[in-house]
Amino acid sequence: MMGVRLDDPRLAPAQVPARHAHTRAQASVAAAAVRDRYDGAPDVAIILGTGLGALADEMDVQVAIPYEDIPGFPLSTVESHAGRLLCGTLGGRPAVAMQGRFHLYEGYTAQQVSFPVRVMHQLGARTLIVSNACGGMHPLWDAGDLMLIADHINLLGDNPLIGPNDDTLGPRFPDMSCAYDRDLRAIARQAAAARGIVLREGVYVAVTGPNLETPAEYRFLRAIGADVVGMSTVPEVIVAVHAGMRVLGLSIITDRCLPDALEPATVEQIIAVAAKAEPRLTAVVRDVVARL
């Protein structure tokens, strides 16, 4: 790093201290690289999680940009995460979609994980739709069910807003009393009902992983008010709220995490369940975007 300024926007977040990762200059450099290939102005930004990348088939994709071609973007190291930014339209709306996301367990900070949200906001997106695969702790819900995120609990031990605040990006102390937009949740419920899709609604808790939880941990997470548990989503949502974006969150429950009847789970099983449920999630997301 000798002779290099820490605030040089050409540096990827992985090369600079976490407190420097969210600067308007860095997001602008990344957004400019996208605009070199895509001249649209997206209304909606979408983040696709584990086993959920096939929404790309529903998009009219004008250009697909590998993450390594976008300055500052981390690289996805998880199977089933393609690692491309898709630019085009969905449901008649200009949209950008992350086909693959990042996690703290890959070694990234919360700032790095959520940096793409800054970039998509600079491109013009004012609504964020985020999806994930998760473990279900509600005893009446089944693997393969969809859940609308009503609220979340952050147990990641990190926050993307730690460090000096850039007031041009958002307020020092953003309000999180309704992080998941009520109107968007109502639209999602209507879209699901119109297709006869069961849509649960509950609280998502984020933990670091990458191991799955112990029975005692599931009991604890359920006791503090969580319905499902995952290893993503929360950093991106915090940054979106900080930036003034509207947020909709949707989860696929891939396994039942009931501590007194807990069975071993594998990544292959989780991906298979997510893939089977994906058409229903895709239909809901597409219909929500069309109704915006």
N, C-alpha and C positions, 0 to 999 in steps of 0.2 A: 504493500500500500504506500510505499515511499513515493513522495512527490504527487500523490493523488488526493484531491480534496474529497472529504467524506460526503459533502453535499453535491458532488458531481452527479447530475441526473442520468448520466450514461451508465452509472454503476447499477447492477442488479441488486435487489434487496438482499440477496444472499451474501453480497460482498460488503455490506455496510452494517453498522450497528442497528439493531431493531428500531431504536428511537428515530432513526432517519428514514425509515422505510416508506412513510406516508407523507411525501411532499408533493405539492402540486406540480413541480417541475418534472419529477420522475413519472408521474401519471401522464403528464402531457407528452413526454417523449414516447411512452408506450402507445398512447392514443394516436399520435402522429404516425407511428409505424403501421397501425391498423388502417388508418385513413389512406395510406399509400396504396392499399389494395382494395379498400371498401369505401365508397363515397356516400353510403347511406347514413341516416341518423336514426338509430334504433330507439323505439319507445320502451322496449322491454328487454331486460337482461335475465337470462336463465342459467342456473347452475345445476348440472346433471351429475348425480352421485353414482355410487356403486351399482353397476348393472342397469343403469338408467340412460345409457347413451343413445339408445335407438330413437329418441325423439328427433334426432337428426333426420330420420327418414320422413318425418312429418313437415320438416322445414323446406322451404324453397331456398336452398343454400346458394348464394351467389359466390361466396369464397370461403374456404376453410384455411385458417392460418395456424400452422403448428406453433405451440407455445414457445419453442426455442427461437422463433423469429420475432417475438415481441419482447423488447427490452424490459427487464425487470420481472418478467413472469417466471415463477418457479417451474420446475418440470415435474409432472406427475410420475410417481414410481409405483403406483398401485395397479394391479391387474384389473381389467375392465374399464380403466380410465384412459380414453384415447389420447388426450392431450392436444386438443385443437379448439380454436375459437371459431365458431360457425357464425357467419354473417349473412343475413337474408331476411326472409319474412316467415311468419308463422300466424296462421289464422287471419291472414290479410294485414298483419301489423309488422312493421320493421322490427327486427329482433336480432340480438346476439345471444349465443348460447355457448357456455363452457362445456365441452364434451370431456369431462374429467375435471376433478378438483384436487385440492391439496389439503394436507392434514398436519397437525402438530407432530404426530408420531413419525412422520417422515423426516423430522429434524428441522422443520420450518417454524418460524415464529408466527404468532397470531397476526402480526403486521404483514408478513409475507403471504400467508394464506389468504388474506382478505384484500391484498393489493389489486387483484383483477377487478374487484368491485369499484375501486376508485377509477380504474381505466374505463370500465363500461359506463360509469356515470359521466365521465368526461366526454364519451362518445355521444351522449345524449339520453341514455336510459334513465327513466325516472321511476320505473317499477322493477323490482327484483322478485323473481320467482325462484325459490331454492328448493331442491329435493334431496332426499337422502334415503339410505337403507338403515334400519334401526332394529334393535331388539325390543320386543313387547313385554311389558311387565304387568299390564292390565289383565286380570284373570279372565275376563269375558271376551277378549279380543284374540284373533287367530293370526297365525302366520299367513301372509298374503294380503291382509287387510291394508287399506290406505288410511292414513291419519292426517287430518288437517292440524297444523301446529297452531295452538292458541297462545302459547307462552313457552318460555324456556328457562332453564337453570344452567348457569355457567359454572362447571366444576373443572374447567381446563387449567386453572391456575395461571392463566394469561389473559390479556385483554389487548386488542389491537389499538386501543386509544392511549395506552401507557406511553408516557413521554411528553415532550412539548406539544401543545396543541396548535395546529394551523387553523386559525379562525376562518380562513377562506374556504376550508373544507367542511367545517361544521363547528358546533359549539363545544366548549370545554366539557360541559356536563350534559350530554344529551339525555332527554327524558325517554325512559323505556316502558312507560306505563301501558302502552299499546304498540309493542314492537311489530306485531303481526296485524296488519291493517284490517279493521272490522269489515269494511265494505268489500274488500277482496275476499275475505273469508265467506261472506254471504254469497258472493258470486260463485265461489267454488262449491258451496253447498248446493246452490241451484243447478250448477252444471252437472254435478254428480247425480242429483236426484232425477234430472231430466233423462239420464241414461240408465237409471236403475242401479247405480253404483253405490255401495255402502261406503260412507266416508265417516270414519271416527273423528273425534276431535279431542285433543289433550295436550299435555305438557311434555316437551322434549328436554332431556338433560344431556349435556355434552361432557364427556370425559376424554382423557387423552388417548387411552389405548396404548399400544395396539392389541394387548390381550383382551379377551372377553372377561366379563366380570365373574367374581366368585358368588356363591349363593348369599353370603353375608352382605356383599356389596349390593346385590339386587334388592335385598330386604331394606337396606339403608336408603337406596335411591327411591324405592317405592314409598318409604315412610316419609320422605321429605317432599313428596308431591308429584313425582314424575310418573308418566305413563309409558314412556319409551326412552331408550338410551342409545346414543350414538357417539361418534367421534368427530363430528364436523359441524357445519352450519352456523353455529353461534358467532364465530368471529366475523363471518361475512354479513350476518344480519346486523350486528352491532355497527359495522362500518356503513352499511346501507342506511340505517336509522340516523347515524351521525351526519350523513350526507343529505338527509331529507327525502330519501326514497321511500316509496310504499313497498311493503314486503308481504309476500305470500309464501308460506312454508308448507310442504307436503312430504310425508314420509311413507315408505313401504315397510311394514313390519315383516321382517324376514325370519324371525324365530321367536319362540315363546320362552321368556326368561322368568319362569316361576321357580323360586328357590327350592321349594319342597318337591318339585317334579322336574328338576333340571336335567336335560339331556345334552350330551356334547354336541357342539355345532362346528361345522367346517366352513371355510370360505366358499368352497364349491357349492355347498348347500345354500348358503346365503345368496350367492349370485344367481343360482337357479330359481329360488323363490322370487327374487327381485325381477328376474327376466319374465317370469310367468305373470306377475302382477303389472308389469310395465305397460301393456296396452291400455289398461284402465287409467293409470296415472297419466299417460300420454293424452288420452281423450279428455281428461279433466283439464289438463294444462292448456291444450289447444282450445278448448271451449272457453276457458277463462280469458285467454288472450283475445279471442274473437269478440268477447263481450265487453272488453275494456272501452 
